[in-house]
Amino acid sequence: MFAAILLGFAGDLPACAAADPGERVPVESSAWPWSAIGRVNRGTYDRRGFGHCTGTLIAPDRVVTAAHCVYDRGRRRWLPPSILHFVAGYHRGRFGFHAAATAVRLAPGVGDGPAPLGRDVAVLTLARRAPRSLAPVPVADPAGPAPTALVLAGYRRDRPHVLTADRDCRRRGWVGGAVADGGRLFAHGCAAGVGDSGGPLLIVEANGAGWALFGLHVAVRRADRRGLGLDLRAFARGRWQQPWP
């Protein structure tokens, strides 16, 4: 099963696959919920650059992203929090909020090696809280139905300084087997590429609550170039033993 998967690492080698280009349009990074989405910049680590991923503010001092974004595959170790920086609402050098990370929390069961795709989630604790004017994005209601319509936003490598989104894509069904260890994976048809890892898969909740975070983009399947998302509601309802911060 793993042979059919190619992870969408940000800052990875050129051979890394991307989903079919699809329709990506710029969004206003200063307007909510886009203002709560930002770049997770991985600073110099032993004089090497690690590129960036995408993350979303889920609490005033918490950001969720993909776990593989904070793992150094070359050295086979987790990156120190001190080199991780979240820049919210980033647009061509301007941004609404910036803070360094002080801690990284991984899903239970993740050890020294890379996280399985079904547990490919990390929560960064920030050194300072976002201002009250910057509202986090809530995780979708665990009791709600699994959505069909999705929106993927991120800082894709072809436009790393502009937040773009596929605003009209679909969930394609659940993915099982060993690759889904520890969580619920689903295929999606959103246009995704390098830099989108950890990017939010957003929905508009049927109860009228507005935008919510249903999942994270974590990978692209080699076989059909479809994206893979991780359902974050499993974490919210305690499947991973602890509630959201």
Secondary structure as the mmCIF struct_conf table of DSSP 4:
data_model
#
loop_
_struct_conf.conf_type_id
_struct_conf.id
_struct_conf.beg_label_comp_id
_struct_conf.beg_label_asym_id
_struct_conf.beg_label_seq_id
_struct_conf.end_label_comp_id
_struct_conf.end_label_asym_id
_struct_conf.end_label_seq_id
HELX_RH_3T_P HELX_RH_3T_P1 PHE A 2 ALA A 4
STRN STRN1 ILE A 5 LEU A 7
TURN_TY1_P TURN_TY1_P1 ALA A 10 GLY A 11
TURN_TY1_P TURN_TY1_P2 PRO A 14 ALA A 15
STRN STRN2 VAL A 25 PRO A 26
TURN_TY1_P TURN_TY1_P3 SER A 29 SER A 30
BEND BEND1 ALA A 31 ALA A 31
TURN_TY1_P TURN_TY1_P4 TRP A 32 PRO A 33
HELX_RH_3T_P HELX_RH_3T_P2 TRP A 34 ALA A 36
STRN STRN3 ILE A 37 ARG A 42
STRN STRN4 TYR A 45 TYR A 45
TURN_TY1_P TURN_TY1_P5 ASP A 46 ARG A 47
STRN STRN5 ARG A 48 ARG A 48
STRN STRN6 HIS A 52 ALA A 59
TURN_TY1_P TURN_TY1_P6 PRO A 60 ASP A 61
STRN STRN7 ARG A 62 THR A 65
HELX_RH_3T_P HELX_RH_3T_P3 ALA A 67 VAL A 70
STRN STRN8 TYR A 71 ASP A 72
TURN_TY1_P TURN_TY1_P7 ARG A 73 ARG A 76
STRN STRN9 ARG A 77 TRP A 78
HELX_LH_PP_P HELX_LH_PP_P1 LEU A 79 PRO A 80
HELX_RH_3T_P HELX_RH_3T_P4 PRO A 81 ILE A 83
STRN STRN10 LEU A 84 ALA A 88
TURN_TY1_P TURN_TY1_P8 GLY A 89 GLY A 89
STRN STRN11 HIS A 91 HIS A 91
TURN_TY1_P TURN_TY1_P9 ARG A 92 GLY A 93
STRN STRN12 ARG A 94 ARG A 94
BEND BEND2 GLY A 96 GLY A 96
STRN STRN13 PHE A 97 LEU A 106
TURN_TY1_P TURN_TY1_P10 PRO A 108 GLY A 109
BEND BEND3 ASP A 112 GLY A 113
HELX_LH_PP_P HELX_LH_PP_P2 PRO A 114 PRO A 116
HELX_RH_3T_P HELX_RH_3T_P5 LEU A 117 ARG A 119
STRN STRN14 ALA A 122 LEU A 126
BEND BEND4 ALA A 127 ARG A 128
HELX_LH_PP_P HELX_LH_PP_P3 ARG A 129 PRO A 131
TURN_TY1_P TURN_TY1_P11 ARG A 132 SER A 133
BEND BEND5 LEU A 134 LEU A 134
HELX_LH_PP_P HELX_LH_PP_P4 ALA A 135 PRO A 138
STRN STRN15 VAL A 139 VAL A 139
HELX_LH_PP_P HELX_LH_PP_P5 ALA A 140 ASP A 141
TURN_TY1_P TURN_TY1_P12 PRO A 142 ALA A 143
BEND BEND6 GLY A 144 GLY A 144
HELX_LH_PP_P HELX_LH_PP_P6 PRO A 145 PRO A 147
BEND BEND7 THR A 148 THR A 148
STRN STRN16 ALA A 149 GLY A 154
TURN_TY1_P TURN_TY1_P13 ARG A 157 ASP A 158
BEND BEND8 ARG A 159 ARG A 159
TURN_TY1_P TURN_TY1_P14 PRO A 160 HIS A 161
BEND BEND9 VAL A 162 VAL A 162
STRN STRN17 THR A 164 VAL A 175
BEND BEND10 GLY A 177 GLY A 177
HELX_RH_3T_P HELX_RH_3T_P6 ALA A 178 ALA A 180
TURN_TY1_P TURN_TY1_P15 ASP A 181 GLY A 182
BEND BEND11 GLY A 183 GLY A 183
STRN STRN18 LEU A 185 HIS A 188
TURN_TY1_P TURN_TY1_P16 VAL A 194 GLY A 195
TURN_TY1_P TURN_TY1_P17 SER A 197 GLY A 198
STRN STRN19 PRO A 200 GLU A 205
TURN_TY1_P TURN_TY1_P18 ALA A 206 ALA A 209
STRN STRN20 GLY A 210 ARG A 221
TURN_TY1_P TURN_TY1_P19 ARG A 222 ASP A 224
STRN STRN21 GLY A 227 ASP A 231
TURN_TY1_P TURN_TY1_P20 LEU A 232 LEU A 232
HELX_RH_AL_P HELX_RH_AL_P1 ARG A 233 ALA A 236
TURN_TY1_P TURN_TY1_P21 ARG A 237 TRP A 240
BEND BEND12 GLN A 241 GLN A 242
#
